[in-house]
Amino acid sequence: MHFPAKYCLLGAALLHCLISFGQSEPIQGELGHTGNGRLSILQIHPDSIPRISILFRAEKADGQPYFGLSKSAMTVEENSKACKVLSLKPLSEGMPISVNMVLDHSGSMLTDVNEFIRLGINPYLLPFDERGQPVFPDAYTPPIKHAKQSVRRFIENLDGAKDKIGLVGFTSTVDVRIEPTNNKTLLNKTLDNINADSATAFYDALMVALQNFQPDYSLKVIVALTDGMDNSSVFTYSDVVDLAKEKDIPIYVVGLGDVYTDSLNLLAQATDGQFFYAKSANLLDSTYQLIQNRIKAFYELTYESPSLLDSDSLRQIFIGFLAADSSMLYDKQLLRLNPTLRKRIAEIALEQERLRQQNNLLTLAGFLSVSMLGAGLVFFAFKPRKKKSKSEIQVYPNPADTQTTVQINPEDLPGQLSIISMQGNQIFEQSVAHPAIKIDTGSWPSGTYSLNFTAANGAAFQTSLLIQH
C-alpha cells in the first residue's frame, strides 16, 4: 500500500491533536534501553579445532558493557570438562566487523510530532512542492534527515582497514541494498538519494539484511531503525527471529517516536541484540554512537578443546566469569561438529598417536643405547674417564602452531639442524651456533616432522615435532 507524504502529514496532524489533549504524562526526552546483567554467546567458530573461538558480549545490570575482562577471569567448559583459555581480546583489536544498517524511510519519517509541538508547527498548514513533498520551515529538521546524518557518522567512524558496512533501505518494499563494504563514497552517495515515502515493510528489510552478509570470518551485526509498526511485509516476526538464530546474527533495534516498544524489544532480545528507544529524531546520533561503542566492546575468546574424539559431534559449550557482586554471568550453547571437522579431529588424534609411538621408540632406542654403553663400560671400567653431560635437543611448544623453539645443549655446538616431513621432504636446514633457535612454522602443513641435529664432533640427535593449526 502506498502512502504519499501529504497523507502522512494528515496522520501526524491527528496524532498532534491526540498528544496535545489526551496524554497526561509525556515521555521523557532521553535515550532508553533494556537489558539485564548477562553474558551472551554470539558466535562459535570451531574451524581451527582443537582451538575453538567464541564471540561473546558481557553486560552489566544497567546494560553497560563490561570492559577490561582478562583471560584469567574466564571459565570455559566443554561437556562439563574444564578447558584451557588460550586468549581473550576485544574484537576492536583485530577481528573484522560487518554491520548492515537497516534504514526506515517510509512516509512517516518526515514527521516528528514532538518537534511540531515544540516549534508550534501546524501540519495542516504546510505547503507541498510539485513532487508532493511537504515544505517545512527552516527551523524544522525531518527525522529522515537526522537518520541519514547519524548513519553517515556511523560510517565515518568505520575502521576501513578491517570493518565493513552495508545498507538496506525500505518503505513498503526493500528498495536499497548494498552489501557490506568499506567504500564510504558509495554509501554516502546512496544515502543522498534516499527520500521518505510510502509504508513500512520492516520485517522484509530485516530478512534482506540477514542475507546481505558476505561469507567471511567477521562479527556480523544488524542495526535497524524504524519509526512505526510493520504494515507491508510478506515475512513475519517469527521468520526474522528464526533466520537470525540460524545465522547467529544479533539485531540491534532503534525505535523512534511512536513505536510499539514491547514488540521491538522482544525482537532484539530474541536475537541476542538490544533495543534502544529515542523519543525524538535529534537523539538518533547519540543512539547510534552508543550502539557503535557497544559493538566495539565485544570479546573473542579462544580455548583448547579437551576432546579429540570424533564421536563427540555434539558439545555443550559453557563460558562465564564472576561479576563484581560475586554472581556468575554465563551462557551455554550447543556446538554441532560437521563431518569435515570430525574428520579433522580423527586426523589430529592419529597424528598425536604417531607422535606418541615415535617418542616411545626414541625412548626405547635410548634405553638400548644406554644398556649397550653400560655393557661396554664393564670392559673399560679400569680406564679413567671424564664425565660427559647429557646431550639432547628440546622443542617447545610441542605441538606448535605458528612458531616453535629448538633448544640444543651448548656442549654440542656448533652443528647442523634439519627438519623432514613425514613424506621425506626436507623443509628446513640451518647451521646452528647458539643454544636456542626460533623457527616460524605458520606456513607448514599440519602433521608430524622429524628434527635432526648433527654436532661438529659427529654426535647426532633426533626428536619429533607436531604442527597443529
ABEGO torsion letter per residue (X at the ends): XBBBAAAAAAAAAAAAAAAAAABABBBBBBBBBBEBBBBBBABBBAAAOABBBBBBBBBBAAGBBBBGBBAAABBBBBGGBBBBBABBBBAAAABBBBBBBBBBABAAAABBAAAAAAAGBBAAABBBBAAGBBBBBAABBBAAAAAAAAAAAAAAABBAAABBBBBBBBBABBABBBBBBABAAAAAAAAAABBBBEBBBAAAAAAAAAAABBBBBBBBBBBBBBABBBAABABBAAAAAAAAAAAGBBBBBBBBEBBBAAAAAAAAAAAGBBBBBBABAAAAAAAAAAAAAAAAABBBBBBBBABABAABABBBBBBBBBBAAGBBBBBBBBBBBBAAAAAAAAAAAAAAAAAAAAAAAAAAAAAAAAAAAAAAAAAAAABBBBBBBBBBBBBOBOBBBABBBBBBBAAAOBBBBBBBBAAGBBABBBBBABABBBBBAAABBBEBBBBBBBBAAGBBBBBBBBBBX
